[in-house]
């Protein structure tokens, strides 16, 4: 594993943990912390983009966790890996950027915060 690739995943998980500090439940905060700790042991961070691979990775390292917790940590790792290793929003086509902005405005007008 290259250090740079692991750093991208680690930074994304740090951002997720920061987001959980200001509005996440204690369960989600613990999930973010577990994902951050387990990310140190991953050999190929891009493999976590696949949810099944992420679930297998978490299940093999954290046998003491409940199935629900394993699923939640795997989901957090998978989503962080996708954000870290897929094209950033700046690489979207102009059409996609326009549709994304329209979606954000629509959600904002309803008082709903859009993640995308």
N, CA, C and O atoms as CSV, one atom per row, in Angstrom:
chain,resi,resn,atom,element,x,y,z
A,1,UNK,N,N,0.846,-1.176,0.000
A,1,UNK,CA,C,0.000,0.000,0.000
A,1,UNK,C,C,0.889,1.235,0.000
A,1,UNK,O,O,1.834,1.345,0.781
A,2,UNK,N,N,0.569,2.139,-0.874
A,2,UNK,CA,C,1.338,3.370,-0.879
A,2,UNK,C,C,0.818,4.290,0.205
A,2,UNK,O,O,-0.372,4.301,0.522
A,3,UNK,N,N,1.706,5.038,0.750
A,3,UNK,CA,C,1.342,5.938,1.840
A,3,UNK,C,C,0.345,6.997,1.373
A,3,UNK,O,O,-0.569,7.358,2.114
A,4,UNK,N,N,0.517,7.495,0.149
A,4,UNK,CA,C,-0.355,8.537,-0.368
A,4,UNK,C,C,-1.798,8.059,-0.504
A,4,UNK,O,O,-2.733,8.789,-0.174
A,5,UNK,N,N,-1.973,6.831,-0.992
A,5,UNK,CA,C,-3.325,6.286,-1.131
A,5,UNK,C,C,-3.985,6.093,0.222
A,5,UNK,O,O,-5.167,6.393,0.388
A,6,UNK,N,N,-3.234,5.598,1.181
A,6,UNK,CA,C,-3.789,5.421,2.513
A,6,UNK,C,C,-4.121,6.772,3.135
A,6,UNK,O,O,-5.107,6.891,3.862
A,7,UNK,N,N,-3.324,7.771,2.863
A,7,UNK,CA,C,-3.542,9.105,3.414
A,7,UNK,C,C,-4.864,9.697,2.930
A,7,UNK,O,O,-5.549,10.384,3.688
A,8,UNK,N,N,-5.224,9.436,1.676
A,8,UNK,CA,C,-6.500,9.944,1.156
A,8,UNK,C,C,-7.669,9.352,1.925
A,8,UNK,O,O,-8.606,10.066,2.280
A,9,UNK,N,N,-7.619,8.047,2.184
A,9,UNK,CA,C,-8.683,7.398,2.953
A,9,UNK,C,C,-8.696,7.922,4.380
A,9,UNK,O,O,-9.757,8.215,4.930
A,10,UNK,N,N,-7.521,8.041,4.975
A,10,UNK,CA,C,-7.415,8.512,6.352
A,10,UNK,C,C,-7.981,9.933,6.493
A,10,UNK,O,O,-8.704,10.221,7.447
A,11,UNK,N,N,-7.654,10.807,5.557
A,11,UNK,CA,C,-8.158,12.186,5.609
A,11,UNK,C,C,-9.675,12.228,5.466
A,11,UNK,O,O,-10.345,13.015,6.135
A,12,UNK,N,N,-10.209,11.388,4.603
A,12,UNK,CA,C,-11.662,11.337,4.432
A,12,UNK,C,C,-12.342,10.829,5.701
A,12,UNK,O,O,-13.404,11.324,6.078
A,13,UNK,N,N,-11.739,9.851,6.353
A,13,UNK,CA,C,-12.299,9.349,7.604
A,13,UNK,C,C,-12.189,10.386,8.730
A,13,UNK,O,O,-13.065,10.462,9.591
A,14,UNK,N,N,-11.124,11.173,8.723
A,14,UNK,CA,C,-11.012,12.268,9.699
A,14,UNK,C,C,-12.116,13.298,9.481
A,14,UNK,O,O,-12.706,13.789,10.443
A,15,UNK,N,N,-12.395,13.625,8.223
A,15,UNK,CA,C,-13.482,14.564,7.938
A,15,UNK,C,C,-14.821,14.003,8.403
A,15,UNK,O,O,-15.656,14.731,8.941
A,16,UNK,N,N,-15.018,12.708,8.194
A,16,UNK,CA,C,-16.253,12.061,8.633
A,16,UNK,C,C,-16.367,12.109,10.157
A,16,UNK,O,O,-17.441,12.375,10.696
A,17,UNK,N,N,-15.278,11.855,10.830
A,17,UNK,CA,C,-15.284,11.909,12.289
A,17,UNK,C,C,-15.590,13.333,12.771
A,17,UNK,O,O,-16.330,13.515,13.737
A,18,UNK,N,N,-15.030,14.325,12.110
A,18,UNK,CA,C,-15.325,15.712,12.466
A,18,UNK,C,C,-16.796,16.029,12.266
A,18,UNK,O,O,-17.400,16.714,13.092
A,19,UNK,N,N,-17.381,15.539,11.175
A,19,UNK,CA,C,-18.806,15.769,10.931
A,19,UNK,C,C,-19.655,15.137,12.027
A,19,UNK,O,O,-20.674,15.697,12.431
A,20,UNK,N,N,-19.234,13.978,12.504
A,20,UNK,CA,C,-19.993,13.293,13.547
A,20,UNK,C,C,-19.901,14.011,14.897
A,20,UNK,O,O,-20.804,13.889,15.724
A,21,UNK,N,N,-18.834,14.746,15.122
A,21,UNK,CA,C,-18.668,15.473,16.384
A,21,UNK,C,C,-19.710,16.572,16.532
A,21,UNK,O,O,-20.072,16.934,17.651
A,22,UNK,N,N,-20.197,17.105,15.417
A,22,UNK,CA,C,-21.146,18.213,15.454
A,22,UNK,C,C,-22.504,17.795,14.928
A,22,UNK,O,O,-23.007,18.389,13.974
A,23,UNK,N,N,-23.085,16.812,15.514
A,23,UNK,CA,C,-24.425,16.439,15.093
A,23,UNK,C,C,-24.661,14.951,14.982
A,23,UNK,O,O,-25.793,14.529,14.743
A,24,UNK,N,N,-23.656,14.162,15.143
A,24,UNK,CA,C,-23.838,12.719,15.074
A,24,UNK,C,C,-24.169,12.155,16.447
A,24,UNK,O,O,-23.784,12.717,17.472
A,25,UNK,N,N,-24.873,11.059,16.455
A,25,UNK,CA,C,-25.171,10.390,17.714
A,25,UNK,C,C,-23.901,9.749,18.258
A,25,UNK,O,O,-22.901,9.629,17.550
A,26,UNK,N,N,-23.950,9.345,19.502
A,26,UNK,CA,C,-22.776,8.706,20.096
A,26,UNK,C,C,-22.448,7.403,19.358
A,26,UNK,O,O,-21.279,7.044,19.223
A,27,UNK,N,N,-23.468,6.703,18.886
A,27,UNK,CA,C,-23.253,5.473,18.124
A,27,UNK,C,C,-22.484,5.779,16.837
A,27,UNK,O,O,-21.529,5.078,16.505
A,28,UNK,N,N,-22.900,6.829,16.109
A,28,UNK,CA,C,-22.223,7.203,14.864
A,28,UNK,C,C,-20.805,7.696,15.144
A,28,UNK,O,O,-19.899,7.444,14.350
A,29,UNK,N,N,-20.603,8.393,16.260
A,29,UNK,CA,C,-19.268,8.854,16.627
A,29,UNK,C,C,-18.348,7.669,16.888
A,29,UNK,O,O,-17.194,7.668,16.460
A,30,UNK,N,N,-18.863,6.656,17.594
A,30,UNK,CA,C,-18.071,5.452,17.857
A,30,UNK,C,C,-17.787,4.702,16.556
A,30,UNK,O,O,-16.699,4.154,16.378
A,31,UNK,N,N,-18.760,4.677,15.654
A,31,UNK,CA,C,-18.571,4.020,14.364
A,31,UNK,C,C,-17.463,4.715,13.575
A,31,UNK,O,O,-16.614,4.055,12.976
A,32,UNK,N,N,-17.475,6.037,13.576
A,32,UNK,CA,C,-16.433,6.796,12.873
A,32,UNK,C,C,-15.064,6.519,13.493
A,32,UNK,O,O,-14.075,6.384,12.773
A,33,UNK,N,N,-15.002,6.436,14.802
A,33,UNK,CA,C,-13.733,6.159,15.477
A,33,UNK,C,C,-13.232,4.753,15.128
A,33,UNK,O,O,-12.046,4.568,14.854
A,34,UNK,N,N,-14.121,3.775,15.137
A,34,UNK,CA,C,-13.737,2.406,14.773
A,34,UNK,C,C,-13.248,2.340,13.328
A,34,UNK,O,O,-12.252,1.675,13.040
A,35,UNK,N,N,-13.931,3.015,12.432
A,35,UNK,CA,C,-13.514,3.020,11.026
A,35,UNK,C,C,-12.124,3.619,10.883
A,35,UNK,O,O,-11.304,3.123,10.110
A,36,UNK,N,N,-11.863,4.675,11.621
A,36,UNK,CA,C,-10.557,5.326,11.565
A,36,UNK,C,C,-9.463,4.392,12.086
A,36,UNK,O,O,-8.391,4.295,11.488
A,37,UNK,N,N,-9.730,3.717,13.182
A,37,UNK,CA,C,-8.749,2.792,13.771
A,37,UNK,C,C,-8.493,1.608,12.829
A,37,UNK,O,O,-7.345,1.225,12.605
A,38,UNK,N,N,-9.555,1.040,12.288
A,38,UNK,CA,C,-9.395,-0.125,11.409
A,38,UNK,C,C,-8.729,0.226,10.086
A,38,UNK,O,O,-8.123,-0.636,9.450
A,39,UNK,N,N,-8.834,1.472,9.671
A,39,UNK,CA,C,-8.248,1.860,8.384
A,39,UNK,C,C,-6.727,1.729,8.381
A,39,UNK,O,O,-6.120,1.638,7.314
A,40,UNK,N,N,-6.111,1.720,9.546
A,40,UNK,CA,C,-4.653,1.584,9.609
A,40,UNK,C,C,-4.185,0.208,9.138
A,40,UNK,O,O,-3.039,0.051,8.716
A,41,UNK,N,N,-5.070,-0.785,9.212
A,41,UNK,CA,C,-4.687,-2.151,8.876
A,41,UNK,C,C,-4.995,-2.568,7.445
A,41,UNK,O,O,-4.658,-3.681,7.040
A,42,UNK,N,N,-5.621,-1.704,6.688
A,42,UNK,CA,C,-5.992,-2.069,5.319
A,42,UNK,C,C,-4.760,-2.057,4.416
A,42,UNK,O,O,-3.928,-1.152,4.485
A,43,UNK,N,N,-4.664,-3.079,3.573
A,43,UNK,CA,C,-3.519,-3.198,2.672
A,43,UNK,C,C,-3.779,-2.476,1.344
A,43,UNK,O,O,-2.899,-1.791,0.822
A,44,UNK,N,N,-4.983,-2.635,0.808
A,44,UNK,CA,C,-5.356,-2.006,-0.455
A,44,UNK,C,C,-6.595,-1.150,-0.193
A,44,UNK,O,O,-7.716,-1.652,-0.264
A,45,UNK,N,N,-6.406,0.130,0.108
A,45,UNK,CA,C,-7.548,0.958,0.500
A,45,UNK,C,C,-8.634,1.078,-0.564
A,45,UNK,O,O,-9.803,1.256,-0.222
A,46,UNK,N,N,-8.278,0.986,-1.845
A,46,UNK,CA,C,-9.284,1.083,-2.901
A,46,UNK,C,C,-10.266,-0.077,-2.855
A,46,UNK,O,O,-11.393,0.050,-3.332
A,47,UNK,N,N,-9.858,-1.199,-2.292
A,47,UNK,CA,C,-10.741,-2.363,-2.218
A,47,UNK,C,C,-11.948,-2.100,-1.329
A,47,UNK,O,O,-12.969,-2.778,-1.451
A,48,UNK,N,N,-11.839,-1.122,-0.439
A,48,UNK,CA,C,-12.946,-0.811,0.457
A,48,UNK,C,C,-14.099,-0.123,-0.262
A,48,UNK,O,O,-15.174,0.036,0.316
A,49,UNK,N,N,-13.898,0.288,-1.507
A,49,UNK,CA,C,-14.999,0.875,-2.282
A,49,UNK,C,C,-16.120,-0.138,-2.472
A,49,UNK,O,O,-17.286,0.234,-2.605
A,50,UNK,N,N,-15.768,-1.404,-2.484
A,50,UNK,CA,C,-16.738,-2.487,-2.596
A,50,UNK,C,C,-17.256,-2.793,-1.193
A,50,UNK,O,O,-16.473,-3.140,-0.310
A,51,UNK,N,N,-18.565,-2.668,-0.979
A,51,UNK,CA,C,-19.149,-2.851,0.351
A,51,UNK,C,C,-18.917,-4.256,0.896
A,51,UNK,O,O,-18.684,-4.420,2.093
A,52,UNK,N,N,-18.975,-5.265,0.042
A,52,UNK,CA,C,-18.758,-6.650,0.486
A,52,UNK,C,C,-17.324,-6.822,0.973
A,52,UNK,O,O,-17.086,-7.442,2.010
A,53,UNK,N,N,-16.373,-6.275,0.227
A,53,UNK,CA,C,-14.966,-6.339,0.639
A,53,UNK,C,C,-14.765,-5.620,1.966
A,53,UNK,O,O,-14.045,-6.101,2.842
A,54,UNK,N,N,-15.404,-4.472,2.105
A,54,UNK,CA,C,-15.283,-3.713,3.353
A,54,UNK,C,C,-15.868,-4.502,4.520
A,54,UNK,O,O,-15.289,-4.516,5.607
A,55,UNK,N,N,-17.004,-5.155,4.309
A,55,UNK,CA,C,-17.633,-5.951,5.362
A,55,UNK,C,C,-16.734,-7.118,5.757
A,55,UNK,O,O,-16.586,-7.415,6.942
A,56,UNK,N,N,-16.134,-7.779,4.768
A,56,UNK,CA,C,-15.226,-8.890,5.055
A,56,UNK,C,C,-13.996,-8.403,5.823
A,56,UNK,O,O,-13.531,-9.066,6.750
A,57,UNK,N,N,-13.478,-7.245,5.430
A,57,UNK,CA,C,-12.317,-6.664,6.098
A,57,UNK,C,C,-12.631,-6.361,7.571
A,57,UNK,O,O,-11.868,-6.735,8.462
A,58,UNK,N,N,-13.743,-5.689,7.815
A,58,UNK,CA,C,-14.104,-5.324,9.190
A,58,UNK,C,C,-14.408,-6.575,10.002
A,58,UNK,O,O,-13.980,-6.692,11.150
A,59,UNK,N,N,-15.146,-7.510,9.409
A,59,UNK,CA,C,-15.496,-8.736,10.125
A,59,UNK,C,C,-14.287,-9.569,10.508
A,59,UNK,O,O,-14.286,-10.211,11.558
A,60,UNK,N,N,-13.264,-9.566,9.674
A,60,UNK,CA,C,-12.074,-10.360,9.970
A,60,UNK,C,C,-11.211,-9.716,11.057
A,60,UNK,O,O,-10.533,-10.419,11.807
A,61,UNK,N,N,-11.231,-8.395,11.145
A,61,UNK,CA,C,-10.402,-7.707,12.137
A,61,UNK,C,C,-11.097,-7.483,13.471
A,61,UNK,O,O,-10.446,-7.457,14.515
A,62,UNK,N,N,-12.389,-7.323,13.444
A,62,UNK,CA,C,-13.126,-6.976,14.665
A,62,UNK,C,C,-14.187,-8.031,14.942
A,62,UNK,O,O,-15.382,-7.788,14.774
A,63,UNK,N,N,-13.745,-9.179,15.358
A,63,UNK,CA,C,-14.655,-10.297,15.594
A,63,UNK,C,C,-15.580,-10.078,16.792
A,63,UNK,O,O,-16.631,-10.713,16.885
A,64,UNK,N,N,-15.199,-9.185,17.706
A,64,UNK,CA,C,-16.005,-8.946,18.900
A,64,UNK,C,C,-17.191,-8.017,18.648
A,64,UNK,O,O,-18.054,-7.871,19.514
A,65,UNK,N,N,-17.245,-7.390,17.476
A,65,UNK,CA,C,-18.332,-6.462,17.178
A,65,UNK,C,C,-19.587,-7.208,16.749
A,65,UNK,O,O,-19.513,-8.296,16.179
A,66,UNK,N,N,-20.741,-6.608,17.031
A,66,UNK,CA,C,-22.001,-7.195,16.590
A,66,UNK,C,C,-22.108,-7.072,15.074
A,66,UNK,O,O,-21.396,-6.280,14.456
A,67,UNK,N,N,-22.996,-7.853,14.483
A,67,UNK,CA,C,-23.181,-7.818,13.027
A,67,UNK,C,C,-23.634,-6.441,12.566
A,67,UNK,O,O,-23.206,-5.961,11.516
A,68,UNK,N,N,-24.497,-5.807,13.348
A,68,UNK,CA,C,-24.960,-4.466,12.974
A,68,UNK,C,C,-23.813,-3.466,12.978
A,68,UNK,O,O,-23.711,-2.631,12.080
A,69,UNK,N,N,-22.954,-3.549,13.983
A,69,UNK,CA,C,-21.818,-2.626,14.068
A,69,UNK,C,C,-20.832,-2.886,12.932
A,69,UNK,O,O,-20.299,-1.945,12.343
A,70,UNK,N,N,-20.590,-4.159,12.624
A,70,UNK,CA,C,-19.695,-4.504,11.505
A,70,UNK,C,C,-20.250,-3.901,10.220
A,70,UNK,O,O,-19.504,-3.322,9.430
A,71,UNK,N,N,-21.553,-4.035,10.010
A,71,UNK,CA,C,-22.186,-3.489,8.811
A,71,UNK,C,C,-22.060,-1.966,8.760
A,71,UNK,O,O,-21.785,-1.406,7.699
A,72,UNK,N,N,-22.255,-1.298,9.883
A,72,UNK,CA,C,-22.171,0.164,9.923
A,72,UNK,C,C,-20.747,0.668,9.693
A,72,UNK,O,O,-20.541,1.644,8.972
A,73,UNK,N,N,-19.771,0.008,10.301
A,73,UNK,CA,C,-18.372,0.404,10.104
A,73,UNK,C,C,-17.961,0.153,8.657
A,73,UNK,O,O,-17.274,0.973,8.050
A,74,UNK,N,N,-18.385,-0.981,8.111
A,74,UNK,CA,C,-18.070,-1.295,6.712
A,74,UNK,C,C,-18.694,-0.264,5.780
A,74,UNK,O,O,-18.068,0.158,4.808
A,75,UNK,N,N,-19.915,0.137,6.073
A,75,UNK,CA,C,-20.576,1.142,5.237
A,75,UNK,C,C,-19.826,2.468,5.299
A,75,UNK,O,O,-19.637,3.126,4.275
A,76,UNK,N,N,-19.398,2.862,6.498
A,76,UNK,CA,C,-18.661,4.118,6.636
A,76,UNK,C,C,-17.324,4.045,5.897
A,76,UNK,O,O,-16.944,4.992,5.209
A,77,UNK,N,N,-16.617,2.936,6.036
A,77,UNK,CA,C,-15.353,2.768,5.317
A,77,UNK,C,C,-15.568,2.782,3.810
A,77,UNK,O,O,-14.797,3.394,3.071
A,78,UNK,N,N,-16.611,2.109,3.363
A,78,UNK,CA,C,-16.902,2.029,1.943
A,78,UNK,C,C,-17.239,3.402,1.367
A,78,UNK,O,O,-16.741,3.770,0.303
A,79,UNK,N,N,-18.070,4.148,2.056
A,79,UNK,CA,C,-18.443,5.478,1.573
A,79,UNK,C,C,-17.233,6.421,1.578
A,79,UNK,O,O,-17.060,7.216,0.654
A,80,UNK,N,N,-16.411,6.330,2.607
A,80,UNK,CA,C,-15.208,7.170,2.663
A,80,UNK,C,C,-14.249,6.809,1.534
A,80,UNK,O,O,-13.649,7.690,0.919
A,81,UNK,N,N,-14.107,5.528,1.265
A,81,UNK,CA,C,-13.218,5.088,0.185
A,81,UNK,C,C,-13.739,5.564,-1.161
A,81,UNK,O,O,-12.961,5.992,-2.013
A,82,UNK,N,N,-15.042,5.493,-1.357
A,82,UNK,CA,C,-15.607,5.977,-2.619
A,82,UNK,C,C,-15.357,7.466,-2.792
A,82,UNK,O,O,-15.005,7.915,-3.883
A,83,UNK,N,N,-15.535,8.234,-1.725
A,83,UNK,CA,C,-15.277,9.674,-1.823
A,83,UNK,C,C,-13.794,9.943,-2.069
A,83,UNK,O,O,-13.447,10.880,-2.787
A,84,UNK,N,N,-12.930,9.140,-1.488
A,84,UNK,CA,C,-11.488,9.366,-1.610
A,84,UNK,C,C,-10.931,8.923,-2.959
A,84,UNK,O,O,-9.989,9.534,-3.464
A,85,UNK,N,N,-11.493,7.880,-3.548
A,85,UNK,CA,C,-10.883,7.292,-4.737
A,85,UNK,C,C,-11.691,7.421,-6.008
A,85,UNK,O,O,-11.275,6.898,-7.042
A,86,UNK,N,N,-12.819,8.090,-5.977
A,86,UNK,CA,C,-13.556,8.334,-7.214
A,86,UNK,C,C,-13.347,9.775,-7.627
A,86,UNK,O,O,-12.764,10.564,-6.883
A,87,UNK,N,N,-13.814,10.113,-8.788
A,87,UNK,CA,C,-13.610,11.457,-9.298
A,87,UNK,C,C,-14.249,12.498,-8.393
A,87,UNK,O,O,-15.390,12.337,-7.962
A,88,UNK,N,N,-13.525,13.546,-8.111
A,88,UNK,CA,C,-14.110,14.608,-7.301
A,88,UNK,C,C,-15.155,15.379,-8.099
A,88,UNK,O,O,-15.227,15.272,-9.323
A,89,UNK,N,N,-15.953,16.148,-7.392
A,89,UNK,CA,C,-17.010,16.907,-8.031
A,89,UNK,C,C,-16.465,17.848,-9.108
A,89,UNK,O,O,-17.154,18.133,-10.088
A,90,UNK,N,N,-15.260,18.320,-8.934
A,90,UNK,CA,C,-14.676,19.229,-9.913
A,90,UNK,C,C,-14.469,18.555,-11.274
A,90,UNK,O,O,-14.321,19.241,-12.285
A,91,UNK,N,N,-14.456,17.229,-11.306
A,91,UNK,CA,C,-14.269,16.511,-12.557
A,91,UNK,C,C,-15.593,16.202,-13.253
A,91,UNK,O,O,-15.595,15.614,-14.334
A,92,UNK,N,N,-16.721,16.589,-12.649
A,92,UNK,CA,C,-18.029,16.338,-13.251
A,92,UNK,C,C,-18.188,17.168,-14.515
A,92,UNK,O,O,-17.562,18.217,-14.669
A,93,UNK,N,N,-19.022,16.689,-15.405
A,93,UNK,CA,C,-19.349,17.467,-16.594
A,93,UNK,C,C,-20.175,18.685,-16.184
A,93,UNK,O,O,-20.726,18.729,-15.084
A,94,UNK,N,N,-20.252,19.660,-17.069
A,94,UNK,CA,C,-21.017,20.879,-16.764
A,94,UNK,C,C,-22.484,20.540,-16.545
A,94,UNK,O,O,-23.128,21.099,-15.657
A,95,UNK,N,N,-23.009,19.631,-17.348
A,95,UNK,CA,C,-24.400,19.211,-17.197
A,95,UNK,C,C,-24.646,18.598,-15.818
A,95,UNK,O,O,-25.649,18.890,-15.167
A,96,UNK,N,N,-23.727,17.755,-15.390
A,96,UNK,CA,C,-23.863,17.117,-14.080
A,96,UNK,C,C,-23.767,18.156,-12.964
A,96,UNK,O,O,-24.501,18.072,-11.980
A,97,UNK,N,N,-22.883,19.120,-13.104
A,97,UNK,CA,C,-22.756,20.173,-12.094
A,97,UNK,C,C,-24.040,20.984,-11.992
A,97,UNK,O,O,-24.462,21.345,-10.893
A,98,UNK,N,N,-24.663,21.274,-13.134
A,98,UNK,CA,C,-25.920,22.026,-13.133
A,98,UNK,C,C,-27.011,21.227,-12.436
A,98,UNK,O,O,-27.736,21.766,-11.600
A,99,UNK,N,N,-27.133,19.942,-12.773
A,99,UNK,CA,C,-28.157,19.107,-12.122
A,99,UNK,C,C,-27.911,18.984,-10.631
A,99,UNK,O,O,-28.856,18.999,-9.842
A,100,UNK,N,N,-26.660,18.862,-10.239
A,100,UNK,CA,C,-26.322,18.765,-8.825
A,100,UNK,C,C,-26.688,20.050,-8.089
A,100,UNK,O,O,-27.224,20.001,-6.982
A,101,UNK,N,N,-26.405,21.181,-8.690
A,101,UNK,CA,C,-26.744,22.466,-8.073
A,101,UNK,C,C,-28.258,22.632,-7.971
A,101,UNK,O,O,-28.753,23.145,-6.967
A,102,UNK,N,N,-28.992,22.209,-8.986
A,102,UNK,CA,C,-30.454,22.268,-8.928
A,102,UNK,C,C,-30.987,21.401,-7.798
A,102,UNK,O,O,-31.915,21.795,-7.092
A,103,UNK,N,N,-30.412,20.244,-7.629
A,103,UNK,CA,C,-30.828,19.346,-6.553
A,103,UNK,C,C,-30.558,19.989,-5.199
A,103,UNK,O,O,-31.399,19.918,-4.302
A,104,UNK,N,N,-29.408,20.608,-5.042
A,104,UNK,CA,C,-29.084,21.272,-3.782
A,104,UNK,C,C,-30.054,22.401,-3.483
A,104,UNK,O,O,-30.501,22.560,-2.347
A,105,UNK,N,N,-30.379,23.187,-4.504
A,105,UNK,CA,C,-31.326,24.289,-4.313
A,105,UNK,C,C,-32.699,23.766,-3.934
A,105,UNK,O,O,-33.367,24.328,-3.066
A,106,UNK,N,N,-33.120,22.691,-4.583
A,106,UNK,CA,C,-34.424,22.097,-4.287
A,106,UNK,C,C,-34.487,21.625,-2.835
A,106,UNK,O,O,-35.477,21.867,-2.144
A,107,UNK,N,N,-33.445,20.961,-2.379
A,107,UNK,CA,C,-33.403,20.501,-0.997
A,107,UNK,C,C,-33.323,21.667,-0.030
A,107,UNK,O,O,-33.958,21.657,1.024
A,108,UNK,N,N,-32.542,22.667,-0.393
A,108,UNK,CA,C,-32.376,23.826,0.474
A,108,UNK,C,C,-33.690,24.568,0.635
A,108,UNK,O,O,-33.996,25.048,1.727
A,109,UNK,N,N,-34.474,24.671,-0.437
A,109,UNK,CA,C,-35.762,25.363,-0.359
A,109,UNK,C,C,-36.734,24.624,0.555
A,109,UNK,O,O,-37.643,25.239,1.113
A,110,UNK,N,N,-36.558,23.343,0.711
A,110,UNK,CA,C,-37.414,22.547,1.597
A,110,UNK,C,C,-36.862,22.476,3.017
A,110,UNK,O,O,-37.492,21.911,3.911
A,111,UNK,N,N,-35.697,23.045,3.211
A,111,UNK,CA,C,-35.086,22.993,4.536
A,111,UNK,C,C,-34.363,21.710,4.834
A,111,UNK,O,O,-34.109,21.387,5.995
A,112,UNK,N,N,-34.027,20.968,3.786
A,112,UNK,CA,C,-33.340,19.690,3.936
A,112,UNK,C,C,-31.908,19.888,3.480
A,112,UNK,O,O,-31.666,20.481,2.429
A,113,UNK,N,N,-30.974,19.407,4.245
A,113,UNK,CA,C,-29.565,19.518,3.889
A,113,UNK,C,C,-29.189,18.343,3.005
A,113,UNK,O,O,-29.343,17.190,3.406
A,114,UNK,N,N,-28.701,18.620,1.816
A,114,UNK,CA,C,-28.299,17.574,0.873
A,114,UNK,C,C,-26.840,17.238,1.090
A,114,UNK,O,O,-26.012,18.135,1.251
A,115,UNK,N,N,-26.514,15.956,1.096
A,115,UNK,CA,C,-25.132,15.528,1.282
A,115,UNK,C,C,-24.343,15.630,-0.009
A,115,UNK,O,O,-23.143,15.902,0.021
A,116,UNK,N,N,-24.988,15.420,-1.127
A,116,UNK,CA,C,-24.252,15.380,-2.396
A,116,UNK,C,C,-24.093,16.746,-2.995
A,116,UNK,O,O,-23.497,16.886,-4.063
